[in-house]
């Protein structure tokens, strides 16, 4: 399926804001969407697989690829390197498919500078601080120190929400997904009505 107006759809949020869950729902509703796989220098968590969840690279390989210009954007986040390989994103756009980028506000700024009006940006807001902290703790993937760091960084990230085209409160997954989906249809970023 080809979207009438293929877009790069940047989704950002605080760590624990529900990006991954929301994107999973959007893919279920819109199989014509493609999610760009992020490369990272961090080790896999749980059942994450290379090439499915992330491209897991060593620090050396990641830096070599940065120097080669292989990334649309890249950043150092929470002690690890993350980046979006440019080639697969362009390939999907060339096929008429919109591409979702699950990146932070720094990456959004870089992608917006690089691709201009092909980009629509979304910030997923947690409903409140208590729910956000509970989501981080329930993941059981981070130490207490890491959780405190993510909360501190997240408070700074929340201040950047005004820079995004659309803000969606993730208080209820079905409602947030429906709101996001309606915007995608309005933009012509997905096939169908």
HUNORKA-V428771 format. One record per residue. N is the residue number from 1. SS is DSSP state (h for helix, s for strand, l for the rest). Layout:
n	ss
N	SS
N	SS
This chain:
n	ss
1	l
2	l
3	l
4	l
5	l
6	l
7	l
8	s
9	s
10	s
11	s
12	s
13	s
14	l
15	l
16	l
17	l
18	l
19	h
20	h
21	h
22	h
23	h
24	h
25	h
26	h
27	h
28	h
29	h
30	l
31	l
32	l
33	l
34	s
35	s
36	l
37	l
38	s
39	s
40	s
41	l
42	l
43	l
44	l
45	l
46	l
47	l
48	l
49	l
50	s
51	l
52	l
53	l
54	s
55	s
56	s
57	l
58	l
59	h
60	h
61	h
62	h
63	h
64	h
65	h
66	h
67	h
68	l
69	l
70	l
71	s
72	s
73	s
74	s
75	s
76	s
77	s
78	l
79	l
80	s
81	s
82	s
83	s
84	s
85	s
86	h
87	h
88	h
89	h
90	h
91	h
92	h
93	h
94	h
95	l
96	l
97	l
98	l
99	s
100	s
101	s
102	s
103	l
104	l
105	h
106	h
107	h
108	h
109	h
110	h
111	h
112	h
113	h
114	h
115	h
116	h
117	h
118	h
119	s
120	s
121	s
122	s
123	s
124	s
125	s
126	s
127	l
128	l
129	h
130	h
131	h
132	h
133	h
134	h
135	h
136	h
137	h
138	h
139	h
140	l
141	l
142	l
143	l
144	h
145	h
146	h
147	h
148	h
149	h
150	h
151	h
152	h
153	h
154	h
155	h
156	h
157	h
158	h
159	l
160	l
161	h
162	h
163	h
164	l
165	l
166	s
167	s
168	s
169	s
170	s
171	l
172	l
173	h
174	h
175	h
176	h
177	h
178	h
179	h
180	h
181	h
182	h
183	h
184	h
185	h
186	h
187	h
188	l
189	l
190	l
191	l
192	l
193	l
